[in-house]
């Protein structure tokens, strides 16, 4: 599977992101064993961050005593013992969902809000457990049973924390402090042309895996060889050699490979008579990867994408992109897209307009949106929120942008629909900007080496690939 890369400067209309203690993302959460934690979450609004900062404006959970604020009594599931701050007596918000569209008094709110969710589980000592968030806008501090798991920045990228040793038999509670305050040195910065929805805006799951499990994989057509499927599989857990099986029944592929000492295997499988994915024929194959005690299935399409002169070739045939930009926002019901039905509606409208292509602007969209594009036959331009007046010379800002780019590509690298990785949009051209964007382009190339030539311009620069 090959992709185009582009850094956009047009006038038309996820460490996994920056995090503390967050692990490399598990691929394909949707098709794994999990406990879904969506639903009604209790919330407390905290505009002065009194539950997090002491009078010196320093975090309670970084103080020597670890006392004060909401953190002081998180082991009881409440803020500091005062009845007005009791989560169980607080109102609720739907998760996934933004707070702006759910409560009138939060419509214009930018600041801190605390969420709490109780759940019951009896952990199996042979399994591992991960709290996985599809997206939280913007800064999330995550606590489980009163213990802080870590921090994540980035409003549109997924992240996770392993909680195998944090779970209790029976009742557990999860608390998330969310802050959607815009800041100059963040990504995006203070200037955007979309609404700054706050909240836990995508799915929350407790993912359950064996002690050693398939954490990541990539399956695609080999560059320049349309009849060769290649890829890699990465295990997480006990190091040492393991046997993994790759099966694509429709192509009569069933191969067993041995991992190396780090739990990784790279493989190649020759194949005949592949039906290539395209908007006219969005063919997806069931690909199953199996370990002794685990089996993961995915729907994957195979296609080539390249540029020759001014032509874009899909599966060696010239294709004209007819597309539209889409925001992660529901035009019928206020707020973010919440369900598969919302997303399917948006993509179907694009198809009804005659589109074969959508730009999912200006940030990483829901993984379900990309999978639906695979299924429905729409090529995708995927983007990160490097936009307008980013702090080009701030190293932390660059690390944030790069992390969001890495997370986006890693999450969606198996999706046939994605033909463009966009590293930014409408960014004023300066030397510092060129360095910043050039470094992002280089990082994208290192993650997807099918991009092989650079085409700079006065307002845009991009990476195009060829077979």
N, C-alpha and C positions, 0 to 999 in steps of 0.2 A: 504494500500500500504506500503510495507516494503522496506528498503534499507540496503545495506552493506555500511560500511565506511572503508576507507583505507588511510593510510599515506604511500606514496610510496618512496622507495629509490632504484631505478632500474637504470641500465646503458642502458636500451632500450629506443629506441625511440617509498556590498555592502552594531545607526544611520545607513543608507544605504550607505555602505562604509563609509569613513570618511567625514563628511559633516557638514555644518553649515546651520541650518534652513530647512534641508530636512526632509520630513515626511516619515512615514512607507509606504512602497510600496503598491500601488493599485494592486491587483491580476487581471490577465487576461485583460491587456490593449487592446489587439488586438480585443476583442469582445465587446468593449464599444463604446459609442458615442465619437467621437474625430475629431479634425481638424489636418490633417497631415501637418507637417511643413518641410518635406523633400524637396529636390530640390536644386536650385542654391543659395548659400549663398555668399555674398561678404566677402572678407577677406583682412587683413593687417598683414604682417609679422613684428614681433617686437622682434628681437633677444636680445635686451638689456632690455626688459621689461619696456621701457620708458613710455608706456601707463599705467603702473600699479604702478611703484616705483618712489619715488622722489629721489633727489640726496643723501639722507641719506640711500637709499635702504629700505625705509619704504613705505607701500602701501598708495597711495593717498586716497583711500576710508576709511582708518582708521585714517587719519589725522584730527585735530580739525576742519579745514575748509572744508575738503572733496574736495579740489580744486586741479586741476592739471591733467596732463596726459589725457588719453582717458576718464577718469571718469569725468573730468571737464565739458565737453560738451556732455555727453551721452544723456542729455535731448533733444539735437538737433539731436541725431543720428550720430554724427561725433566725431572724435578725435579733439584736441584742436583748431579747427577753421582754421587749416592750410590746404590748398587745397590738399597737397600731402598726407594727412591723411583722406581724405573724403571717407567714406565707399562706397558712391554711385558711386564714380569714380574708385573704386577698382575692381580688377578681381574677378572671382567667382570660387568656388569649389563645387563639388557635395556632398550633404549630403543625406544619409549616404555614407561615403567613407573616406579613409585616404588621407592625403595630399601628402605623399611620392610618390605614384604611379600616381597621377594626374598631377603633375607639375615637370618637370625635375630638376628645380633649388631647389626643396624641397625634392628631393629623399633622401638626407642624413641629412636633417634638424632635429635637436633636439633643441627645444626651445619654445618660445611663439608665438602664432598666434591668432588673433582676428577674430571672425566670426560675421556677422550681417545678420538678416533675417527680412524683413517686412511682416506683415500679417494683414488681416482685419477680425474683428469680432465685433458683437454687442451683448454683454453679456446679458443674461437673469437673472434678479435679483433673480429668484427662483433656479438658478443652482450654482454649484461650479465648479472651473476650476483649472487644474493642468498641469504644464509643465513637461512632462515626457521624459527623455532621456534613450534610450536603452543602450548606453555606450559612453563615451568620454575618450580618452587616452591622458593625464593621470589625470592631475589636471584641473578642470573646475571652472571658476568663472562666474556666470550667472547673467545677468542684464536684466530687462524688463522695457522698457520705461524710462531708465536712473536710475532705482532703483535696487540696488543689492539684489538678492534673496538669494544667498548663495554660498558655495564652496563645491565641491565634489572631493574626491580623490579615485582612483581605475579605471583602464583602461577598465574593462570588466564587470562591474556590473551596473545595471540600478539605476536611482535615479529620484526624482521628487521634485517640489516645488509647493505649492498652490499659485495661482495668482488671486484668486477671487477678491481681493481688489486692484489689480495692473493693471487690464485691463482697457482700454479706449474704448469708443464707436467708432467704425470705425478703423482707422489706429493705429497699434501698431508695436513696433520693439523689437527684441530680440538680445542681444549681448552676446557672449560667449568667454571668454579668455581661450584658451587651451594651456597647457604646457606639453610636453611629455618628459621633461628632466629626465633622469634616476638619481636616488639618492640612496645612500647606505642604508638609513633607511626606504625606501619605500617598497611596495610589488607589483610587484617583485622588486628586488634590481638591481644593475648595471649590474649583470651578468645574461644573459638569452641565450637560443639557438633559439630564434625567433626574427624576425625583429621588431624593436620598431616603429610601425606605429603610427603616430600622427593624431589627428583630431576627428571629430564627426563621429564615425565609425558605429553607429547604428541609428535606427529611432528616430525622434523627433516628439512628438505629444502633442497637447493641448487636454487633456482629460476633458470631460464634464460630470458631475454627478449631480443628485439631491442634495438637501441640506443634506438629510440623505441618505446614499447609502451603498451598499455592498462593503466593502473595501477588505475583505479577507475571504477565505474559504479553508477548507481542507475536501476532500471526499475520503475515502479509505476503504479497508477491515480491519476489526478489527483484531488485533494480536491474533493468536491462534483460531480465529473463522471465518472460510472461508465463512460462510453464514450470516455474519453480516456486514453491511456497517455502518461506524461511521464517525464522523467528527465534524467540528465546522464552524460557520459563525460569522463574526465580522462586525458590522455596524460602520460607521463613521458619526458623526453629532449629532443631538439632542439625548441626553441620555433619557433613559426611555424605557419601553417595546414596542416592535414592533412584528408583526407577519411576519414570513418568511416562504416561501414554498419551499420544495425540491421535484423536480420531475425527475424521470428517466422512461420515458414512456415504453421502451422496457422491463423493469423489473416490470412494473405495480406499480411503487412507486409514490405516491403523498401524502406528509405529510406536515402538518403545525406545526410550532414550535414558541414559544414565547421567545424573547430574554430577558436577565436580564437587570438590570438597567444600565449596562455598554455597552449595545448593543450587547452582545455576547450570543450565544446559542451553546451548545454541544448536539449532537443528535446521536441516534442509530436506524437503521432500519433493521429488519430481511429480508432476501432475499433468494429466491430459484432459481436454474437453471442459475447461473451466468456462462457466457462464459469467462473463464480466459484469460487475455492477454498473448501472447507469441510471439516469432519470427515467429512461424509457423502459428499463428492465432492472429494477432494484433488487437483484437476486442476492439473497443472504444464505449462507451455509451454516448449519449447526456444527460448531467446533467444540469438542469436548476434551478437556485436559484432566487426566486422572492420576491420583496418587493412591497409595495403598488404602488410605482411609478417607479419601476425599475425591469428589468429582465436580468440576466446574464446567458449565456449558455457556457458550456465547453465540450470538448470531453475527457473522462476519461476512462482509462482501469483499470481493477482490477486483481491483481495477488499476489502471495506470493513468497518470496525469503528467503532462509535460508541455513545455512551450517550444515552438519552433518559429522563430521570427516573431510575428505578431499574432500567431495562431496559438490557441490553447487546444491541445489534443487530449481527449478522453478516450482511452482504449484505442489509441492510434487514429482516431477520427476527430476532425475539427468540430468544436462545439462553441456555440455563441451563448454567453451567460446572460440569461434574462432573469433579473432578480430584484429583490426589495430588501430594505433594512427592517429588522424586527427588534423591538425591545422586549425585555422580560416583564411585560406589563399587560394586564387584561383590559381591553377597551370596553368591555361590557360590565364588569364588576371591578370596582376600584381595587388597586393593589397589584402585587406581584402575581404572576402565573403560579397557581398552587397545585394543580392536578394534571394528570396526563390528558384529561379531556380538554383543559384550557390550551395546552400546548398543541395538541392535535388540531384543534380549531384554528389556531394561528397559521400552522403550516398548510392546512387545507385551503385556507383563504389565499395563501401565496400560490398554491397550485391552481386554484380557480382563476387567478389572474393570468395564468399562463407562465408562471415562473418555473425555472428549473434549478434555481439558485437562491439562497437567502444569506444575507449578512446578519449574523447574530451580534448586533452592536450593543454597547461598546465595551463589553465585559464578558467574562466566562458565563455562559448560560447553563441551565440545568442539564445534567447528563441525559435525562429522559428526552429532552428536546433533540439532542444529537442522535440518540438511538431511533427516535421517530423519523428524523430526516433520512437515516439509513433505510428504514422500512418503507417510507413514502416516496423515496426517489428524489430528494432535493439535495443538491450540492451545498456545502456550507463554508462560509467565511467565518472563522472563529477568532475572537479578538480578546485582548486584555485591556484594562482601563487606564492605559497610559494616555493621558488626554490633556491637551492645552498646556497649562503653565506648571508642569511638573518641576520639582526641584532637581534640575539636571545635574547639579554638582554635589548633591548630597548622597554619600555612599549608601546610607541606610535606605534611602528612597530607591536607589537602583537595586539593592538586594531584594527589596519588597517586590518590585516589578519583575525581576528575574524569577523569584520564587513563584509568583502567580503564573508566569509563562511556563515554567517547568511543570507545575501542577496541572495546568490545562492540557499540555501536550501529553503528559504521562497518562492522564485520565482518558483521553479521547484518541489515543494513538491507533486503536483498532477499528475506528469508525471509518468506513469507506466514504461517507458523505463529506468529510472534512477535506477540502482541497486547498484551503488557504489558512495559514497561521498568521494572524495580524499582530504586530507588536506595538501598535499605537495608532493614534488618529489625531489629525489637526494640531500638530505640534509645531510651534514657530521655529524656523530653522536658525540655529546658532551652532557654533563649534561644539559647545557643551552638549547640546541636544544631539548632534550627529554622533558624538562619542557614545552617549547613553544608548541611542537607538542602534548604533552599529554593534555595540556589545550584546544587545538583546538578539539581534540577527545572528551573531556568531553563536550565541547560546542555543538558539533554535536549530541552527545547522548541526550543532553537536548532538542534539537530541533526535534529529531527523536528517540523516546524511544524504537523503535523496535530493536535497536542494543543492544546486551546484553552480549557479552563476548569479551575480549581483547586478542590478540595474538601477543605479542612483539617478535621482532627478532633483530639480530645484524644490519641488513640493512633496515628493514621495520617493522612497527607495524601497526596493523589495528584493526578495529572493525567489527565483523561478527554478523549477527543476526540469530535468529531461530524462528520458529513459536511456 
